[in-house]
Structures are given as C-alpha cells and as structure tokens.
Amino acid sequence: MASARTLAFGLLGRTLGHSWSPQIHASLGSAPYALVEKEPADAESFLREGSWRGLNVTIPYKRLAADVADTKSERVERIGVANALVRMPDGSIHAENTDVLGFSWMLSRFCEQRLDEEARSALMDGEALVLGTGGAALAVKAAIEDTLGCPVALVSRKGNDSYEGISERHPRTTLIVNATPVGMYPDCPQSPVDDATLASFPQLRAVLDAVYNPERTGICLAAERLGIPSESGLAMLVAQAHFSSELFQGRSLDEGAIEQTEQRLRLSQRNIILIGMPGAGKTSTGRSLARSLHRPFIDLDDAFAVDAGMPAAQYISEKGEPAFRDRESKVTASYGCKSGLVIACGGGVVTRPENYDAIHQNGTICFIDRPLYQLSSEGRPVSQLKGIERLANERMGLYQSWADVHIVCTGSAAGDAQLIRAKLGL
C-alpha cells in the first residue's frame, strides 16, 4: 500500500486485495499505480490533502469522491458519484465517472459480438434491469440510458422493487445487469438471482455483470445454463481504466489497447484445469505446464490430503467414497475460485455436477485422454474396486462434455504440456 504523500496514481477503497488495476494501468502508462486502503474516517482527508495526481475510487467512497471535487463532468453531476479524480495544475480536483464510459464500451461490444446487432437495435425495445442501488448501479444505469436509450429500473433486496416477484413487475426486461458485489471473489460462484428467476423473464436476451473476478460469475453461470448470452465485467474494468488513464495523463490513448489488455489479463488470470482418468498423467503434465508458464501448480489430491490429514486412498478406505466426494468438492471449490493456477483434478471430480461450476468459473478445462490400456489401478482404490473399463464407461462422456480442450496424450508430460500451451495460445 502506498503512502498518502508519495502517490502518483492509484486506487482508493476500503478493501482492495482482489484488485487487478495496478497491472492494467502499468500497461496504459499511468504508473506507478498503487492500492490505497483507507477507513472512512481517513478517506476525506486523503482525497483533499494527498499528493496524488490521478486517483480511481471504489467502494465505499464514490459519493465522497464526487462531493470533494471542485469541478465535475456532466456524468458526475447527473448521478452524484465519481470513480476518477484528477489533480489539476492549480491544485483543484476534477471528478469524472469512467465506470459509465467503461460499461457503455462493454455493452456496445457485447451487442455487436454476442447478439450480432448494434446496441440500440438489439435491446432498446424492452427494459433494462439493474440489480443494486449503489454507485456502480448508478453508473451502469447511466451507461444503459446513454447507449440503449431504454427504460432502466434499479432493483434491490429491500424496498418496493425487490427481487421477489421481479419478473412479474418487469415482464419486458431484455437485459439484466448485476451491479452488486454478490458473486465477487472469494464469495463465488454466488448469484443475486437463481436460474428459475432468470428463466421467468420471457424476453430476456442478455445478462451482464459488473463483477470481473471470477471470469464467469454466478449470474453468468446461471445464464449460461439457460442459453442466455452473458459476460462478466473484465471489459468494463479495462475500459474504465483506459478512460481514467487518458484523464490522468492528459492525452488520448489507442482504444484498440482495451481489447489487447483485456485478452492478456484473461489468458494470465484464467486457471488451466486438467481432468481425465486416474493415471492419465494430469499431475506430471500439470507440473511441466506450470513450470513452463511460471505459474503455481495445485494437485487437488495433495491439497485434499493436507485438508483431511490423510491421503485420499486412506480417506476412502476409512470413511467411504461418498464422504470423500463431499470433502473433495469443498477442496475443489477453494482452489477453483482462484486465478492464474494450473490445477490437476482427481479423476472422479466429474462425478459431482457442482464441481463443474467450481472449476469452470475461472478456468479453461483440459481433458487429457490417455488410452485405457496405459492406465494403472495401483494405489487407486476406486479404480481397483470398479475396474478401469467400468470407470471409463461412467466418466468418459462427462470428461468430454466438461472439457473446453481435448488432447490425446503424446507419450510424455512435456509433450502434453506443450500441446496444451499451443491449443490455449500461451
């Protein structure tokens, strides 16, 4: 965390351990960029008296940022919250809301790429529903009004317009946006609304989320299950950072850098998840892959042993497979929500449907397919009990349906790792 007296650019908030903003701004030229955590009692004095040049502001200080500014953009005047401040040459503070600009950029691209239409024609014939009433929700509402020109309703857990019976009050909803922190790492994959609620909107065409970590938030996973196009907020994060950086540096930046930065972040932060039959080489391939990418490697069988205080084989023998699967799911979820890892799963991870969301939310799932005659059941109690052929019959379809990438073993861990890298563009 940075000193209030030495900061050039940075992000002010109360809790910022999850932020990816420093690496984004480093690529944009607004660096050094630091994370500044302040309690409410200290935030106003930092905003007014700190020596910062440019500052992004997040929860819970966006209204305060607008209040302390000497001058404000039209967007800030309209919605009363700011997420970007710049210190002018005369020492005054100017406030902008680049969240509005960032979400508008994301929404326009989403309509063009996922709905194959220009934004206004894609969604303007209905109503947009924004979940939340805080600063992010107000920015999203303003962006939708500017981009789509359609009615926008803010919905919260309490009040007259709550989540209960929401589709009955808003039957013409074509777009739902989550602008609450629900589903943000590490409390993921949670969703402010469930599958049944999303399914109850007869005209719903798109679901977006302002949360960017995990890559597929709970509400996006729900939309995916229903076949509704969805996207979480990484593009919004990078785009608002781009427009903030222009403000901080006082110059225009190439807008093409938004997608380039977004793609680099996706590739670097997305987990690589290895699934396959017991003995397929997930651990050896994972270690080789992690070394070549300079990433941490997690073997979920080892992680299970640490968590349970005994190896998986012993746990299964003493407590039974159902108890093992319950605990395995908890361990899987604890690592699946993290970022930038290479994770080797146990062979039976696909036997519990809830594990799919746990590893899919922030990962690319790679199925390592080794011929059955090359697999051994030694030291594998489930393989010994059921036999490799029976396990394959039970699981092979699941491996294939869960996988984003399918590789046939090359004969070596290094070769398999190289093949995965090539398929993922890493």
Secondary structure by P-SEA (a helix, b strand, c coil): cccccccccccccccccccaaaaaaaaaccccbbbbbbccccaaaaaccccccbbbbccccaaaaaaacccccccccccccccbbbbccccbbbbbcaaaaaaaaaaaaaaacccccccccccccbbbbbccccaaaaaaaaaaaaccccbbbbbcccccccccccccccccccbbbbccccccccccccccccaaaaaacccccbbbbccccccccaaaaaaaaacccccccaaaaaaaaaaaaaaaacccccccaaaaaaaaaaaaabbbbbbbccccaaaaaaaaaaaaacbbbbcaaaaaaaaacccaaaaaacccaaaaaaaaaaaaaaaaacccccccccccccccaaaaaaccccbbbbbbcccccccccccccccccccaaaaaaacaaaaaaaccccccccccaaaaaaaaaaaacc
